[in-house]
Amino acid sequence: MNDLNDAASAFFRIPVFFSHQNLFTLGPPQPPLSPEQQFIIRMFNEIKKVLLFPRTLPNTDQYPNTTLENVRRIVKSSYGTAAVLLKPTGPTGLGEPYSPFLQIEPAMSYQYGLPILLVKQSTIQAGGVWGDAGPLAPFTPLIWFSSSTTVDQFFDSVQWKEALQNWAAQVRNGFFIQTDPEFKYSC
């Protein structure tokens, strides 16, 4: 939780939307943390390392509107979206294996034209943007094979580092396109 609070005060970073399940649906509310909870925390820190500002609902951004309006607001005020889908400890309140917002948030980001980084655990079945029916471009998630790969091994892999750097470059490119002045003066 300290990492979430630290990221919220880092104003010099480019804001990106980090879409994930609630940590308490992925394991116990106190240590020792589950591998899924460790994965979320590590991914959050990896995004911070490339000097991007990962924003989440409701941890770093809290608005008084409905959830869908909050999602739209955070998507429109971000320059990229990273989403992760992991196997929860139990079904959601509606009896679904995961929150429907994990489909809505990446799709809304795509509709708005944001660069998207998707990571999915191999043990969870999901369609739509997560592509269990086969890769659906541009929604081709990285797969974490949690039964054979530890959290550290995944984040130390070349596949992860390459995907993160490519996505971060797209985010920065979009940021500079949108924030550079229309006219550049030179001497």
Order of alpha helices (4+ residues) and beta strands (2+ residues): alpha-beta-alpha-beta-alpha-beta-alpha-beta-beta-alpha-alpha
